[in-house]
Amino acid sequence: MSTRTLVRIAAVPALAIALIGTAMHADAKAATPPVTAPTTAGLASQLASGWKPRPAQYPGTVSRKDLKIPMDDGTVLRGDLTLPADANGTAVAKRFPVIVTITAYNKSGQGQTGLAGGDPSYLVRRGYAQLTVDARGTGSSAGTWCAFCTREDKDAGEVMTWAHRQPWSNGRTAMTGPSYMGIDQIFAAADKPAGLKAIFPQVPAADVYRDVVASGGQLDVGFIPLWLGLVTATGVIPPAYAASDPTSALGVLADRLTTGGTFTVPLLLDAIAGQDPAYDGPFYRQRSPINVVSKVTVPTFLVGGEYDLFQRGTPLLFENLQKRGVPVKMIIGPWTHLQGSSGADIGQAGYGTLPQLQLRWFDHYVKGMPDPALDTDIKPITYYEIGSGRWRHTRHWVGRDRTAVSYRLSGSSTTGSTDGRLTRGSLTPGRSDVYPIPVSGLCTRSTDQWTAGAPSEIPVANPCFSDNQWNDKTGVVFQTAPVKKALRFQGPINAHLYVSSDSGDGMLSVALEEVAPDGTVNRLTGGWQVISLRQLDRARSRYLDGQLIQPYHPFTKASQHPLASGQVAPVDVEVFPTGASIKPGHQLRLAVQAYDVPHLLPPLPSVPGTLTVMTIHDSARYPSRVTLPVVR
């Protein structure tokens, strides 16, 4: 059974529940908005310079399997090397720049996971070597997996140094790969290994706790168990060298079984039990690229997705690099994690396919080939604008072309019936009760996003991924009047809600949406916040025009404070960043529920506090609002 099949099977329970929505809506729509990709033939006409990818230099490739890569502690990692070959299939006797990918998904089968990125032979046939390495404790490499622990991060730098020194290397190296492989690039580059000239991370994380592990303070039970299971499952595939070196192969299998008992299972159980892994702290800080990206100085090309697991994090890496003057580009498309990882649709942005973009980036920064039009052809940030369907360009993640605009909540909303208002005008005081309905989230794009996009890989149109109106009936909603001109916004968003709670706790699950005249509701993005973890770190929060647009919460056990009986307090909900346009005649909606299943669930000790009624207050005394970075 292929590992990609395992991914799909793991997502079936969530998918099956979401498919219930097919009975609600006859004319199912595609999960991802349709966009038109440029053809390769039309690439030159799309670029101001007319740049075209150079043709292949070599007719073929040849591979060498399971090369031994020793680490300084004696552990041996294994890597597969692919070199340019002549017409007879013989490796070309030259030294080449080396493209390195470090994976946790088993180099022998990672292409079946949907997490492999582009085809490496494209670059190899144009004069590069490709080295794909199994991370410590995964695939065919020895050791115990620890998911970006200090030892694994050190390994990344040592792998690059090893590749830099090999007889088939000309000493210049670069890195590619999505997801885990993208994160590894940041850690490797931060180690500043000799010879590393450029990296190309697709859909990498920045702050793993806030990005994916526990968004808003509840545990991600949609993706994290799926991911840990994927690494474990691919790790027990017998290595290619098992027949010739059975002793080493048995040692690798023993390492995998040890990992399950000493790392993955205890980690999950401790988090569910509300122990240290349920809160932010040293464990997650060590594994967060945002804490080392300031050491990265090599040119970096980032790819992100608006429905990606790391929708929040990838832009933070871009910002850090740009502010320090590191050459950096970022493309953000309407992609889930699997879609952003494959890179299959990156040509929609108008710059060429993923291999063509990598070739251009590496030819210039690794081989040193002149490319004076690179920066004029490819803008610093290119993003897909949801709603208009247009690809937009901007220079900064939160730039001077943005202004903070707040819409106040007004009036009362009743679950499943009465809507409240979002307004910039006069207010009507209101109270809206949010009930604990544990199916909230099932029929929504959130289900697809937080299972990495695995459900949308199934070729069945699912209206739950394109119409959020059924899920909205499990909570309260506030919406504007139909807008008279397009409302464009791009970047992070904050929902500042005054809340009381019968138990003193609960979770606010917020969705920002566009409502069409026919009642179809397009979920643009979401945010989550546990009430008791509402403490705000103002120094690390982001403001625009003096208004909060990206709150930062410590999410530590010490910062946890339930509300007192009868207390009404402001709770800032970080709504994950997006780029969107509300079309004329459409409405902006803020929807609030108490759950987002199967994405998030509370640790067991916190469950009683979530079985409660929360009340959202809006009035002159309690100015609940949502603040957007509106494009001028």
N, C-alpha and C positions, 0 to 999 in steps of 0.2 A: 504494500500500500504506500503511495507517495506521501511525502510530508505535506504537500499542498492539499491532498485529500484529508489529512489529519486536521489541518486548519479548518477546512469546511465542516468536517464532522463536529469539531469542538464548538462551532458556532450554530449548529442546528437547533438546539433548544431555544436560543434567543430568536433565531430566524422564524421558527415555527410559530412562536407566539405572535411575532410581528405580522406574519402572513394572515392572521385572523382578520386584519384590516381589509383584505381583498374583498370580503363580502360586503364591506361598507361603501365601496366606491367602484363603480363599474368600469370607468375609463381610467385604468391605471396609467401612471406617468413614470417616466424614467427617473431613477434615483439621482442622477447627476444631470444638471442642465446641459443641453446639447451645445457644443461649441464646434467650430469649424477649424480643423487643423490644416495648415498650409502644406502643400506637397513639397517634397524635396526639390522638384524641378522649379518650383516657384520661389525658392528660398532667396535667390539673389535679388529678385525684384522686391522682396520684403525688407531687405537690409539696405540701409542708406549707401553703404560702400559697395554693394554687390558681391560681398565675400562669398566664396564657395569652398566647400571642404576639398582638400586635396585627395587624389586617388590613392588606392593601395599601392605600396611599394613592393610587397611580397605576395606571392600567389597563395601561400598557405600558412598553417601554424602547426606546431608540434608541442606535445606536453610531456612533462616529467612529473611523476606522482610521488607524493609523500616524502619530499625532501626533509631532512632533519634540520631543525633550527634550534640550537641549544640556547637556553636562557642562563643567566649567571648563577642561578641556584641549582643548576643541573637538570632541570626539567626540559624535556624535548618537545617542542611544538612541531607540527607537520604542515608543510605547504605544497601546493601544486603549482608548478611553473609552466607557463606557456610562452614559447618563443616564436619569432618569425621563421618560416620555413621556405625552402625553395620548391620548385615544381616536383621534385622527387620526394618531398616530405622530410628533407634533412634540415636540421636546425642551421640557420645562417650563422657563420662563424664571425660574429661581431659582438661588440658590447652595446647594450641598449639602455635607455632610461627605463626604470622599473615602476610599474603601477601596482600598488599593494592594496589588497582588500583583506581585512581581518574579520572573520565571521564567527558567530556562535551557533550557526544553523547547519553545520557540517558541509564543508566545501564540496563533498562528493555528491550532494543532492540538494543544495540550497536553491538551485534554479526552480525546483518543484514547489517551493514555499511561496513564490510570488514576491520574495524579498531579495532578489539577486541584482536588481539594477539592470543596466544595459548589457549587451553582448560584448565581452572583452576582446573577441577576435577582431573587431573593427579597429581597435587601437593597435593591436599586435601586428596586423598586416600593414600598418602604417609606421612601423619602426619602434614599437614599444614592447617590453616584456611585461607579462602579467603574473603576479605572484598572489595566490589566494591561500590564506593561512587560517587554520582552525585555532580559535582562542583557547587558552589554557583550560583544560577540563571539558572541552567540547570536541565533537567530531573525532578525528584521529589523533589529536594532541593529548599528551599526558597531563597529569595534574588534576586538581580539583577546581571546578568552576566556582567563581565567587562574584560574577556580574559587576565588573568595573571596580573591584577592590583595588587597593594600592598596588598589590602585586601584579594584577592583570594590566593596570595602566602602565606600569613599568615595562611589562612585556611588549606593549605596543611600540614604545620607543626602541627597545632592543631588536624587535623584528625589522624596523626600518634601518637601523644601523647595520644589521646583518645583510639586508638586501643591498645596501649602499656599497658593501665590500666584496660582493661576489664577482667571480670572473666573467659572468655574462652581463654584469651591470657596468654602465659607464659612470656610476657614482651619483647620478641624479635620480631622485625618486619622487613619486606622487602617490596619492591615495584616492580610491573611489569606494562607493557602496552606500546603501541606504540603511536607515533605522539603526540597528546595533552597530553595523559597519560604519555608519555616519558618525555615531557617537565616538567610536574608537578613533576616528580621524582627529577629532578635537583633542582627545587625550594624548595621542601620539604627537601631534603638532606642538602641544604644550610642553612636551619633553625636549623639543628642539633637536631632534636627531640630525646628524650630519647628512647632507645631501637632499633633505626633503625640500622641495621647491613649491608645491601647490597641493591643495586638497579639493575634493568635490563631494561634500556630504549631502545626501538626500534625506529628507525628513528626520533630522536629528533632534534629540531632546536638549533642553537647557537645564531646567530645574525639575528633576524627575519626580519629586514629591508633588509639586503643584501641577506639573504638566499632565501626569498620568496616574501616579500611584494612589493619590487621595485628593482628587480635585475637590476643593471646598471643605476638606476634612473628613469625608467619608471614603471608604475603601473601594477601589476599582475592582469589582468582581467580574467585569465583562472581559477585560483584556489581560490583566496580570496573571490569573491562573492559566489562561490560554497560552500566554507567552512562556511561562515557566514550563508548562507541559510540552510546548514545541521544542524548547532547548533540550529537555530531558529525552523526548522521543527521538530526535535526530541524533542525540549522543550515543544511543545504543545500536545504531547501524554499524555493523562490523566494518573496520577499516580495510582499505584495499590491500594493505600489507599483511593481513591476518594469516594468509597461507605461508608466506615466506618468513614471518617473524611472529609465531603464535604467542610466545611469551609476552612480548610487548603488547600485543592485541588484548590478551587477557588482563594485563595490568590496566589498560585503558578502560575496559569494561568494569573492573573493580572500582576505578576512580569514579565512574558515572554512578554506580550504585551508592557509593559513599556520599556523593554530592546530594542525592535525594534525601538521605537521612540526616545530613549535617547542615544543609543550607536551605534548599528549597522548601521542604515540608515544614521544618521548624519556623522559617520566616513567615509562611502563610498562617500557621497556627498561632504564632505570637501576635500577628496583626489582627486576626479575627478575635483574639482574646482581649484586645485592647492594650497590649503591652507596648513596649517602645517602638516597634515597627509601625504602629498605627499613627505615630506622630512624627513630625519633622525633627531631624537631629543629625548627629555626625554620620550615621549610616548613609543617609540620602545626600548629605552635602558632599561626601567623598565621591559619590556616583553621579554628580551633577556637573555637566560640562561648563555651565555658566560660571563655576568657581575656578576654572582654569583657563577659560578662553582668553583672558587678558594676557596670557603667555604666548598665544598664537600670533605669529607674525607673517605666515606664508599666505599668498593669495588664496582666497576661499570662494567657491561658488556653491551657494545653498539652494536647495529645492524644498519647498514647503507645500502644505495642502490646507485648504480652508475647512476640510472635514477630516483632517489628519489627527492622530493621537497627540502630535506635538504642535498642533495649531498655535498654541500659546508660546512655545519655547523657541522654535527656529528663528523667529524675528528678533528675539532678544540676543541671540548670538550675532546676527547681522549687525545690530545696533552697536554692540561692543566693538566689533572689528572696524566698522566704519568710523566710529568716533576716534579711534587710534590711528587712522590713516592706512589701515591694511587694505589692499585691493580686494574688494568683495562685491558680489552680485547676488541677487535673490529673485527667484521666480516662485510665485505662489499661485497654484491652480485650484480648480474645484474638485480636489482629489481626496480620497480616503488614504489611509496608510498604505494599503496594498497598491493602490493606483500611483501614489507618489513614489513608492519604492520601485515599481517597475519602470517608471519614467516613460511609459509607452506613449503618453499623451503630451509630453512636454513640448512637442512641436507646435501645439496650439498657440503657444506664446509668440510664435513668429520668428524665432531665432535659429530653428533647426532642430533635429532630433537630439536625443540625449547623447548618443555617441559623437555626433557632429559638434555639439557644445563642448563635450569633454576634450575632443581633439583640438578645438580652437584654444581652449583654456590651457591645455598642457603644451601644445606647440609653442605658445607664446611664453609661458612662465616656466616650463621645464626644459624645452629644447632651445628657448631663447630666440625663436623666430619672430621677426618684426611683424607687428599687427597694429598699425597706427589707428585703425578704425574700430578696434575692439570696444573702447568705452563709448564711442558715439553710436555704434550699432546696438549695443546691449546696455540698457539703462540700469541704474543701481537696483531699483525695485520694479519688478513687473508683476502685476497681480490681476487675477480675474475678478471682475466686479459682478457679484451675484445680483440678479435683477435685470441689469442692462445687457448682460452677456458680452460685455466689452472687456478687452485687455487694456489695463491702465498702467501708466508709468508714474513713478514718483521718486524723489531723491532720498527722502528720509522716512523712517518708519512712522514717526510722529513729527511731521514737518510744519513749516510756517504757513502752509496752505490749508491747515486744519484749524478749526475754532471749536471750542467746547459749547455744545448746545444741550440744555436740559429740558426734558419734558416731565411735567409734574403729574403724579397720579391724582385723579379727581373722582369723587363719588365712590360708590360701593359696587363690588362685583360679587355675584353669587355663583357658586360652582355649577357649571353646566347650563346656566341660563342668562343672567344679567351681566352685561359688560360694564366695566368702569371706563374712564376716559384717560388719555394722555393729552396734556394740553400745555401750551405756553401762555394761556390766558387766564381767565377767572376760574376759581376753584369751588367745588362743592365738597365739604367735608364728608369723609366716608370711612367705613370699617369693612374689611373683607376677610372672611374666615377661609383658611386653607386647611382642608381636611386630609388626614393621613390615608390616602387611597393607594395601596401598594402595587397597583398596576400602572401607575403613571410612568411614562417613559417607554412602555413596550411598543406602542404604535407611533414611532417617531424616528427621524433620521439619527437621533442619538444612539439607538440600538445598533445601527450599522457602523457609525463612526467609532464607537467604543468597543467593538469587536474587530477593529482594524480594517473594516470594509469587507470582511469575509462574507456576510450575508448577500451583499450586492454582487459578489462574484457568481452567485447562482443565477442562471439566465431566466429569472422569473420577475416580471415587473411587479414592484411592491409599492402600492400607494401610500403606505405608512412612511416611506422615505421621502415623499414629495408633497404630502398634505398632512399638516399637523393638527387639523381641526378636531379630530377625534380625541387625540391626547389632551387637547386644551380643555375638553369638557370635564377632565378630572381635576381641574384647578380653577383659578380665577384669572381673568384677563383684563387688560387695560389697553385701549387703542385710540389713536388719533382719528380725527375726521379724515376723509380722503385728501391727500396732499394735492396742491394745485401745480406744483413743479417738482421735479425730481429731487428727492432728499438723498444726497450722497454722503457716505461716511466710510472711514477707513482707519483701523487701528483698534486699540483696547477700549473697553466700555465698562461703565460702572452703574450698578443698580443700587441706589441708596434707599433702603426700605426701613421704615419704623415698624417694629414688630413687637408683639407680646405673644406669650405661649403658655398654655395651661400647665405644661410640665417644666417650663423654663428652658426647653431645648427644642430640637427639631432641625430639619434642613430645608432651606429655600432652594428649590430647583427652578431656575429662571431661563426662559427662552425668549430671544428677540426674533421677531417674525415679520413677514410681509403678508398682508391680507389682500387678495385680489377681489375685484368687484363681484365675482361669482362665488365668493366665500372660501376659495382655496387658500390654505395657510402654508406659506413657505418658511420653514424654520431656518433662520440665517445663522444663528450661533446660540450658545448656551453658557450658563454659569451656575455655580453651586456654592452654598455656604452654610455650614453648621452654625447655629445661633450661638452656642456656648463657646465657639472658637472665633468669635467676631472681633477680638482685640486687633486694633489696627497699628501697624508700624508705619507712622507717617513719613519717617525719613527714607524708607525704602519704597513708598508708594509713589505713583506718577500723577502729576497734575498738569492740566492744560488750561491756560487762562485763569489760573487760580482754582479750578474745579478738579475734583478727583476723577480720574478716568481709569486708573488701574490700582486698586488697593492691594496692599501686601499684608498678609496675616501671618503671625509667627507659627501657628499650628503646633505649638508645643503643649505638653500636658500642663505646664505651669500657666499657660495663657488661657486655660479653659475655665470659663465662668458662666454658669447657667443664669438665666434671668430670675430675678426675685418674683414672688407672686404679685401680679398686677403691674409689674414693671413694663414700660414701653421704651425700647432702646433702638437706636439706629444700627442697622446691619448693612455693611457694604459688601455687595456680591460682585466678585470679579467675573465679568462676562467676557469670554475669550474673544480675542480680536478677529475681525473680519473686514472685508471690503464689500460694500453693497450699495445698491441704489433702489429706493422706494419709488416706483414709477408714478407719474401723475394719475390720480384716480384711485390709487392703492392706499392702504393704511399701514402705519407702523404699529405693531402690537408687542406688548410685554405680557408674557404668560408666566404664572407662578404655580408650581405644584410642590408637594411635600416629598416626592420620591423621583428618582430617575433610574428605573429598573430596565434592563439588567446591568446598567452601567455602575451604579453606586449602591452600597449598603453600609450601614453603620457597624462598627465592632459590637460584639455581643453585649458588653456592659452598657452600651449606649442605646440599645434597641428600645427599652421602655420609654426613653425620652423622645423618641420619634413617633410614638403612637399617641399623638397629641394634636389638638387643634391650634394652629398658629393664626394670628390675626394681623393683617397689614392695616396700618392706620395712615390716613392721608388728610391733612388739614393745614392751616397756617401754622399751628403748633407742631405738627408732625409732617414736614415737607418731604414726603417720599418722592423720589424722582429717578429717572434714568438719564445718564449723561453720555452723549455721543461725540466723537471727534469728527465733526462735519467738514467735508471738503468744500472750501470756498468756491 
